[in-house]
Amino acid sequence: MTESADLLYDRARAFTLRGEDDAAKTELLKILSIDAAHFGALTDLAALALKTGHRSAALTAYRQAARHHPKNPRGLVNLANVLLEDEAIGDAKGLYLSALAIDPALVYAHQGLAVALDKLGDWAQAEKHRELGYKNHSLVTRPYRGTGVPLRVLLLVSALGGNIPTNVILDDRLFAVTALYADYFDPNSPLPEHDVVFNAIGDSDLCGRALTNAEIIAGRCVWPLVNPPRLIGSTGRLAIAARLSALPDVVAPRMRLYARKCLEAPNASSVLERDGFCFPLLARSPGFHTGQNFIRVEHGGGLRDAVAQLAGSTLLAIEFLDAQGQDGLTRKYRAMFIDGQIYPLHLALSRSWKVHYFTSAMAQDEAFRREEDTFLSNMADAIGARAMRGLRQIQEILGLDYGGADFAIARDGRLLLFEANATMAMVPPPADTCWDYRRAPIARGIESARNMLFERGRRCPSGRPRSNESKTAPVPPAA
């Protein structure tokens, strides 16, 4: 007798809630062979695909769910969230609006729409939807899917973004997580019991209110704290450049904040030159990442048009550090600072001055990947003694439990600093075998972050009993 799709789905959900993802996937595929439009099976399969790095498969499943169930607002929001992460901002905005037309009180649609509107520069409307999405919804308890006693994590985050990407670290089979949106939480309200507090608010240029509240909250906590908010406050781009400028093995760029109107004025080039800048230089809007609102200005005559492309009333002028090698390639290294140790994370090579791993040609060029493998296998030899000293100097000055640096190597061996802060992502590579050399180094970084949380949580003063299994079980490798 053939089992019904609903019975199979109940079984799949039970597997999912126990963290048995492979068994859940098997049941979900059985359901879709019976009913290709089953909403729960499509959305759960998409979520599993996202967790394991199969982004294209997740997007396909979410599209199917939205197409078959256009009146289900949850399906529209799920699809919009993935599109938003892929920078398909206009499409995501339309889906959020469609979801809100069906359910005007759907907080997740308001939250996503606020992000989309921020990216589109409509800050007044973004703030309106952020209020609707987070006011009275500033504590979010995430489901725990493990079998033992979990480590309970209070995760401090900002609704504006600028947070440490923690999804790959906080495996829901190991950690029971409550996210607290500090910018919308009364810092004097009662806090839930937890074993460790992880402050994931990382961008001091963007998250001032959240960091202020987070510092009050941290001051009330008796639990161990990772990344104290007071340390984050001095890691903005301008502050870090100033703090690191005197290090003998680091080249930190000259940087200054200007009112927009100053850079739009006819004498802007003269003002910049008086302040020690020369062209080409970089201009950036504070509080943005991944290359957004960040441009290179070749000469003074192009300054006004360049500034017109940037968001915000204040802008950063940044000295351009030429990281191009003799082969015409620009290299951007990333190293992580985790619990006092330094871990190599990735190397991206590009013919553009603006280098990001996801836009580089690493997938297309085997020679690039071999060079990255050399860096990941022996970072000290790959970057040289002087740059390694620079990394250690940066780590010491930051003082963070979790953070990192993006950098290049100068011809004299010094470290050319691009940025150093807490908001560094560790992203497991796609399933393609060409990335196998990256899996173990990234997994080591993720495991070190998890082990740090477990070690801090075991020092929890509450005296809460923990099972032997939870204390001694090895941390599983990142998916």
Order of alpha helices (4+ residues) and beta strands (2+ residues): alpha-alpha-alpha-alpha-alpha-alpha-alpha-alpha-beta-beta-beta-beta-alpha-beta-alpha-alpha-beta-beta-alpha-alpha-beta-beta-alpha-beta-beta-beta-alpha-alpha-alpha-beta-beta-alpha-alpha
